[in-house]
């Protein structure tokens, strides 16, 4: 069974996801940030970012942090 993120937000080509798992009854969360780009007709993912991506990354990460704080 494929796990899904508990929170996901896309701002432009930046996507942030919050993942959650329980380990010994303790909730652990991780955050992934990716940049989407087109390669011909398909959409690809990258973990490399340009300086132009920083503002969107900051906004996406701030939204993820706010979601985590509202959902302890």
C-alpha positions as protocol buffer text, in pm:
chain_id: "A"
residue {
  index: 1
  type: UNK
  ca { x: 0 y: 0 z: 0 }
}
residue {
  index: 2
  type: UNK
  ca { x: 142 y: 335 z: -104 }
}
residue {
  index: 3
  type: UNK
  ca { x: 157 y: 595 z: 172 }
}
residue {
  index: 4
  type: UNK
  ca { x: 27 y: 942 z: 109 }
}
residue {
  index: 5
  type: UNK
  ca { x: 143 y: 1268 z: 259 }
}
residue {
  index: 6
  type: UNK
  ca { x: -64 y: 1404 z: 548 }
}
residue {
  index: 7
  type: UNK
  ca { x: -20 y: 1755 z: 406 }
}
residue {
  index: 8
  type: UNK
  ca { x: 69 y: 1871 z: 56 }
}
residue {
  index: 9
  type: UNK
  ca { x: 93 y: 2218 z: -93 }
}
residue {
  index: 10
  type: UNK
  ca { x: 196 y: 2331 z: -438 }
}
residue {
  index: 11
  type: UNK
  ca { x: 304 y: 2688 z: -503 }
}
residue {
  index: 12
  type: UNK
  ca { x: 394 y: 2735 z: -865 }
}
residue {
  index: 13
  type: UNK
  ca { x: 645 y: 2463 z: -946 }
}
residue {
  index: 14
  type: UNK
  ca { x: 740 y: 2404 z: -580 }
}
residue {
  index: 15
  type: UNK
  ca { x: 570 y: 2123 z: -389 }
}
residue {
  index: 16
  type: UNK
  ca { x: 607 y: 2060 z: -17 }
}
residue {
  index: 17
  type: UNK
  ca { x: 479 y: 1747 z: 157 }
}
residue {
  index: 18
  type: UNK
  ca { x: 459 y: 1646 z: 523 }
}
residue {
  index: 19
  type: UNK
  ca { x: 490 y: 1276 z: 595 }
}
residue {
  index: 20
  type: UNK
  ca { x: 403 y: 1108 z: 921 }
}
residue {
  index: 21
  type: UNK
  ca { x: 484 y: 773 z: 1078 }
}
residue {
  index: 22
  type: UNK
  ca { x: 451 y: 620 z: 1419 }
}
residue {
  index: 23
  type: UNK
  ca { x: 755 y: 461 z: 1575 }
}
residue {
  index: 24
  type: UNK
  ca { x: 717 y: 309 z: 1919 }
}
residue {
  index: 25
  type: UNK
  ca { x: 401 y: 514 z: 1971 }
}
residue {
  index: 26
  type: UNK
  ca { x: 584 y: 840 z: 1892 }
}
residue {
  index: 27
  type: UNK
  ca { x: 477 y: 1049 z: 1592 }
}
residue {
  index: 28
  type: UNK
  ca { x: 762 y: 1142 z: 1359 }
}
residue {
  index: 29
  type: UNK
  ca { x: 717 y: 1389 z: 1076 }
}
residue {
  index: 30
  type: UNK
  ca { x: 939 y: 1462 z: 781 }
}
residue {
  index: 31
  type: UNK
  ca { x: 910 y: 1728 z: 513 }
}
residue {
  index: 32
  type: UNK
  ca { x: 1004 y: 1694 z: 148 }
}
residue {
  index: 33
  type: UNK
  ca { x: 1042 y: 1979 z: -98 }
}
residue {
  index: 34
  type: UNK
  ca { x: 1061 y: 1923 z: -472 }
}
residue {
  index: 35
  type: UNK
  ca { x: 1063 y: 2137 z: -782 }
}
residue {
  index: 36
  type: UNK
  ca { x: 853 y: 2025 z: -1076 }
}
residue {
  index: 37
  type: UNK
  ca { x: 967 y: 2080 z: -1434 }
}
residue {
  index: 38
  type: UNK
  ca { x: 858 y: 1973 z: -1781 }
}
residue {
  index: 39
  type: UNK
  ca { x: 1065 y: 1739 z: -1991 }
}
residue {
  index: 40
  type: UNK
  ca { x: 884 y: 1739 z: -2322 }
}
residue {
  index: 41
  type: UNK
  ca { x: 528 y: 1635 z: -2239 }
}
residue {
  index: 42
  type: UNK
  ca { x: 596 y: 1473 z: -1901 }
}
residue {
  index: 43
  type: UNK
  ca { x: 628 y: 1635 z: -1559 }
}
residue {
  index: 44
  type: UNK
  ca { x: 950 y: 1550 z: -1371 }
}
residue {
  index: 45
  type: UNK
  ca { x: 1069 y: 1611 z: -1013 }
}
residue {
  index: 46
  type: UNK
  ca { x: 1395 y: 1758 z: -891 }
}
residue {
  index: 47
  type: UNK
  ca { x: 1552 y: 1827 z: -553 }
}
residue {
  index: 48
  type: UNK
  ca { x: 1779 y: 2093 z: -699 }
}
residue {
  index: 49
  type: UNK
  ca { x: 1665 y: 2451 z: -680 }
}
residue {
  index: 50
  type: UNK
  ca { x: 1767 y: 2784 z: -826 }
}
residue {
  index: 51
  type: UNK
  ca { x: 1791 y: 3113 z: -643 }
}
residue {
  index: 52
  type: UNK
  ca { x: 1461 y: 3209 z: -806 }
}
residue {
  index: 53
  type: UNK
  ca { x: 1289 y: 2924 z: -617 }
}
residue {
  index: 54
  type: UNK
  ca { x: 1385 y: 3044 z: -269 }
}
residue {
  index: 55
  type: UNK
  ca { x: 1085 y: 3274 z: -208 }
}
residue {
  index: 56
  type: UNK
  ca { x: 833 y: 3005 z: -308 }
}
residue {
  index: 57
  type: UNK
  ca { x: 1019 y: 2745 z: -102 }
}
residue {
  index: 58
  type: UNK
  ca { x: 1013 y: 2973 z: 201 }
}
residue {
  index: 59
  type: UNK
  ca { x: 637 y: 3030 z: 165 }
}
residue {
  index: 60
  type: UNK
  ca { x: 567 y: 2659 z: 115 }
}
residue {
  index: 61
  type: UNK
  ca { x: 778 y: 2558 z: 415 }
}
residue {
  index: 62
  type: UNK
  ca { x: 613 y: 2825 z: 630 }
}
residue {
  index: 63
  type: UNK
  ca { x: 270 y: 2686 z: 534 }
}
residue {
  index: 64
  type: UNK
  ca { x: 388 y: 2333 z: 620 }
}
residue {
  index: 65
  type: UNK
  ca { x: 516 y: 2452 z: 957 }
}
residue {
  index: 66
  type: UNK
  ca { x: 185 y: 2626 z: 1029 }
}
residue {
  index: 67
  type: UNK
  ca { x: -4 y: 2306 z: 941 }
}
residue {
  index: 68
  type: UNK
  ca { x: 221 y: 2103 z: 1174 }
}
residue {
  index: 69
  type: UNK
  ca { x: 165 y: 2350 z: 1458 }
}
residue {
  index: 70
  type: UNK
  ca { x: -216 y: 2331 z: 1407 }
}
residue {
  index: 71
  type: UNK
  ca { x: -208 y: 1950 z: 1392 }
}
residue {
  index: 72
  type: UNK
  ca { x: 16 y: 1828 z: 1676 }
}
